[in-house]
Amino acid sequence: MDRSIREQRWARVRLTLVGLVFVAALTVLLTFQLLPAGQTDQVTLQVGDVVRVNIRASRHLEYESQIETDQERKRAADAVENFYDPPETRVARQQIGRAKDILAYINSVRQDTFASPEQRVAWIQAISGPDALQRELTQDIVGQILTLNDVAWTKVRDEVVRVLDQAMRDSIREDELAQTCEDVPTLVDVLRMNDQKEAIVSAMVCGLLAPNTFVNVERTEAARQKARDDVQPIVETFATDEIVLREGVTVTELDLEALQALGLLQRETDWRQVGAALVLVLLTTLILGLALARYQPDLLTGRSRNVALVGLLFISLVVLAKLMVPGRTVMPYVFPAAALSMSVTVLLNSELAVIATLMLASLVGYIADSSLVMATYAAMGGLVAALMLRRVERVNAFFRVGVFYVGLTNVAVVLVFFLPDDTFDALGMLTLIAAGLVNGLLAASLTLAVFFIVGSLFDVTTALKLLELLQPSHPLMHELLVKAPGTYHHTLMIANLAEQAAELIGANALLTRVGAFYHDIGKTVRPHFFTENQMDGVNPHDHLDPYTSADILRSHVTDGLDLAKRYHLPSRVRAFISEHHGDSFVSFLYQKAIEAAGGDDSQVDESRFRYVGPKPQSRETALLMLADITEAIAKSRRPASLEELEELVSMAITICLQKGQLDECDLSLRDLQTIRRSFVSTLKGLYHTRIKYPEPKQALLPAESEGSKDDDSANHRDSD
């Protein structure tokens, strides 16, 4: 128990470390610029710096200059003149009314005989009104007003109102006040006014003039926006090795934009960007973790190496995206995002592949400056790959899905986003379509490489590896056929039984068949100690003590594991060797040892007669155990009718349940019923009407059946 707890804690520690490395690696990748292909150096420059050496373009590039485009749009908008509304008569009436009030006030000041001249000048200059009027009523003008006689003053008052009314009848804009004021003297009746009176009238009218025509903001802004929109993006082009900045020039914002587009600018770390990237990575990690817990929970309960595999594949694709996507035109559409989908599908499962694809697509969109096009492009191709890639039993399955399904999906996405574009470019469209097809081919090729390389490094049992192990030319299969032909034929029978049942309950049928083929390879070490290989009827166990016989019987498991490691069989195949007997008991030899000890069972070491296990941990290895015991009992009892066959199959399953051999696998009762029907269907064609043999006293476990097979020539049967 303590050991199990320690293993679980250590598994959690390993899983936590994998998660931390995953988060740190992705955050660094999203935050910092990777060197593009062929890039040897980057520069750190700011506006105003002086360039020390010539800086050349590392590749051909066409990009839209946002700075130049914005400048040109501003110039176009500034060139649009303001739109004005018609003159407002309200302003003229308002100003004339104000003029009459001011003239009446001046008249009252003139009539005040008790005030001194200085007081009257100060009172007139203190008139509250437009600033322009206060400026025009200089001390000289006010003095002239006070020196006029009443008749002259009356003429001046009337002329001020008349000239102001006439001047305000025309359109006056804010920027036209000065010009209108200059034209006021021409409106004065020179026949009635002398120079002194004309100056007074002109000064007061200029002080009371006000704009009566105003800018129509909505029309003006609409015209300027149209002028901005009419400006096409300005495209800058750099050829490979062209000088971008010459030595000695002062860096401008436009220069920094060019360096950034070419990937030549190493900017200072923006911690806000780091924070945003970290939040995105944490969300991605959380969703991937939930997907693992939902669709592949065994990866989170000790198989941290496979979690590391998923993380490594994901990070590798993000690295590739950083190299292919930013600052490029065609290369982003070649980026093989579907390689992750296909790899995770064949190595783990399609559900997990769908989630991983969506997460990768979100990161690709982020890398491409929040591009919806790139996020959709990466997601669609990957999703189609995950959903269309099923059983991979041939290499061309990758290329069929990659070139056909992924390639056509990429082409469809390109058409969706670029066909409606007003700036449609047929050559550019064909280039992107070709890139989409190449994308599918590259994704298939990359997946195939991952399939062979990563599968062996991380001990992942792939379908192609299983198909390779099924070949009769495999050294272990050849050795089993030559050295233990009886075991080989027994293996074929067990494989047929287990494989068909695996198909029906949804287990991995191919893995089950391969596991059945190799579960007894340990018998090739001492083939003649097992009944199915004894052709001459001589049983070596007749001359051995029970302990030695039990050791030999049990050793075919350890011998098989040694051979499996020597020939590099995957761990999931090795599990069939160690688990197909579970921790069952070789009870016949145990009883024989007790008899040799005079009936005193305390003198017998029980552990010498029990397989070390473990019990079956998966549905596939449990199926093999059930097929093994069922085949052994059927061979022993030789059922003469369908009813007897159904009875012995049920007996075999019941014995395994009662002995607790199925406690650690996830076979359901419904699965067991399906397995029972499958076994009966497979076996009924092998047994025809025969003489009915006496029933043994009790059915045997898989380990006991080994004993019965091994000692069949001596007519031994288990009585436990």
KAJONOR-V629900 format. One record per residue. N is the residue number from 1. NEAR is the number of other ideal C-beta (glycine too) atoms within 12 Angstrom. Layout:
n=<N/N>
near=<NEAR/NEAR>
This chain:
n=<1/2/3/4/5/6/7/8/9/10/11/12/13/14/15/16/17/18/19/20/21/22/23/24/25/26/27/28/29/30/31/32/33/34/35/36/37/38/39/40/41/42/43/44/45/46/47/48/49/50/51/52/53/54/55/56/57/58/59/60/61/62/63/64/65/66/67/68/69/70/71/72/73/74/75/76/77/78/79/80/81/82/83/84/85/86/87/88/89/90/91/92/93/94/95/96/97/98/99/100/101/102/103/104/105/106/107/108/109/110/111/112/113/114/115/116/117/118/119/120/121/122/123/124/125/126/127/128/129/130/131/132/133/134/135/136/137/138/139/140/141/142/143/144/145/146/147/148/149/150/151/152/153/154/155/156/157/158/159/160/161/162/163/164/165/166/167/168/169/170/171/172/173/174/175/176/177/178/179/180/181/182/183/184/185/186/187/188/189/190/191/192/193/194/195/196/197/198/199/200/201/202/203/204/205/206/207/208/209/210/211/212/213/214/215/216/217/218/219/220/221/222/223/224/225/226/227/228/229/230/231/232/233/234/235/236/237/238/239/240/241/242/243/244/245/246/247/248/249/250/251/252/253/254/255/256/257/258/259/260/261/262/263/264/265/266/267/268/269/270/271/272/273/274/275/276/277/278/279/280/281/282/283/284/285/286/287/288/289/290/291/292/293/294/295/296/297/298/299/300/301/302/303/304/305/306/307/308/309/310/311/312/313/314/315/316/317/318/319/320/321/322/323/324/325/326/327/328/329/330/331/332/333/334/335/336/337/338/339/340/341/342/343/344/345/346/347/348/349/350/351/352/353/354/355/356/357/358/359/360/361/362/363/364/365/366/367/368/369/370/371/372/373/374/375/376/377/378/379/380/381/382/383/384/385/386/387/388/389/390/391/392/393/394/395/396/397/398/399/400/401/402/403/404/405/406/407/408/409/410/411/412/413/414/415/416/417/418/419/420/421/422/423/424/425/426/427/428/429/430/431/432/433/434/435/436/437/438/439/440/441/442/443/444/445/446/447/448/449/450/451/452/453/454/455/456/457/458/459/460/461/462/463/464/465/466/467/468/469/470/471/472/473/474/475/476/477/478/479/480/481/482/483/484/485/486/487/488/489/490/491/492/493/494/495/496/497/498/499/500/501/502/503/504/505/506/507/508/509/510/511/512/513/514/515/516/517/518/519/520/521/522/523/524/525/526/527/528/529/530/531/532/533/534/535/536/537/538/539/540/541/542/543/544/545/546/547/548/549/550/551/552/553/554/555/556/557/558/559/560/561/562/563/564/565/566/567/568/569/570/571/572/573/574/575/576/577/578/579/580/581/582/583/584/585/586/587/588/589/590/591/592/593/594/595/596/597/598/599/600/601/602/603/604/605/606/607/608/609/610/611/612/613/614/615/616/617/618/619/620/621/622/623/624/625/626/627/628/629/630/631/632/633/634/635/636/637/638/639/640/641/642/643/644/645/646/647/648/649/650/651/652/653/654/655/656/657/658/659/660/661/662/663/664/665/666/667/668/669/670/671/672/673/674/675/676/677/678/679/680/681/682/683/684/685/686/687/688/689/690/691/692/693/694/695/696/697/698/699/700/701/702/703/704/705/706/707/708/709/710/711/712/713/714/715/716/717/718/719/720>
near=<7/8/9/14/11/13/16/18/15/17/24/19/16/24/30/19/18/32/28/19/23/35/29/22/27/40/30/22/34/37/29/23/30/24/18/26/16/17/22/13/17/21/30/19/30/19/16/13/20/17/26/15/16/17/33/27/29/29/27/19/32/23/30/23/28/22/24/25/23/20/20/24/26/17/18/22/24/16/17/22/16/22/19/22/20/15/22/21/17/17/30/28/20/22/36/29/21/29/38/23/21/33/34/19/26/36/23/18/29/29/15/17/12/9/17/13/20/14/17/27/26/18/23/37/28/18/30/15/27/24/16/24/35/23/18/32/36/21/19/17/32/33/21/30/39/34/20/27/15/14/12/24/29/19/25/40/31/23/36/45/30/26/39/43/25/23/42/35/23/24/24/31/26/19/16/21/27/16/19/33/29/16/21/35/24/18/28/33/20/16/10/18/26/19/13/23/34/29/29/40/44/34/35/47/45/39/35/43/44/36/30/30/28/23/20/16/14/13/18/21/17/16/23/26/17/17/21/24/17/17/22/16/20/22/19/26/20/28/16/15/16/20/20/37/31/17/15/13/20/18/27/22/21/24/32/30/31/35/37/28/34/39/36/36/32/21/20/14/15/14/12/11/20/21/16/18/30/22/20/29/35/23/22/37/35/19/25/42/30/19/31/38/20/17/25/29/21/22/33/28/21/22/27/29/22/36/38/28/35/44/38/29/44/48/34/29/42/40/26/33/39/35/26/33/41/34/35/31/26/27/30/34/40/36/44/48/59/52/47/52/52/50/49/46/43/40/40/37/29/31/24/39/42/32/37/48/48/32/44/48/40/34/42/45/28/34/38/31/21/15/25/20/27/38/32/28/43/50/34/38/50/50/35/36/50/41/24/32/39/21/21/33/20/15/23/15/28/42/26/23/41/43/31/26/35/48/36/26/37/46/32/23/34/34/22/20/24/26/19/11/16/9/14/14/16/13/11/20/24/18/20/34/27/21/32/42/30/27/44/43/28/34/46/39/25/34/45/30/22/36/34/23/20/32/32/22/20/30/24/37/36/40/32/31/32/35/22/30/35/29/16/17/12/26/23/42/31/19/28/37/25/16/26/34/24/28/42/32/20/34/43/27/32/43/37/31/43/46/35/29/43/37/25/26/33/19/33/31/30/31/41/46/36/44/49/44/44/44/47/48/44/41/41/35/28/29/31/26/38/41/35/33/35/27/15/10/14/15/27/24/35/21/11/23/19/31/26/23/34/37/27/33/45/37/28/39/39/25/31/41/29/21/32/34/21/17/25/21/36/30/29/35/45/35/39/48/43/38/39/53/45/38/29/41/35/44/38/38/41/34/27/31/31/24/18/20/18/11/13/11/18/11/15/26/18/22/18/24/36/28/39/22/28/26/32/43/31/33/35/43/46/43/51/52/55/49/47/46/47/46/42/42/42/37/32/33/32/23/33/20/18/18/14/25/33/24/25/38/40/27/31/43/38/23/35/44/25/16/31/19/38/37/19/23/31/23/34/16/14/14/26/29/20/26/45/35/23/32/44/32/22/30/35/24/15/21/26/14/13/16/10/14/19/11/19/26/14/21/34/44/44/47/42/45/46/47/43/40/40/41/35/29/23/24/16/28/29/35/20/28>
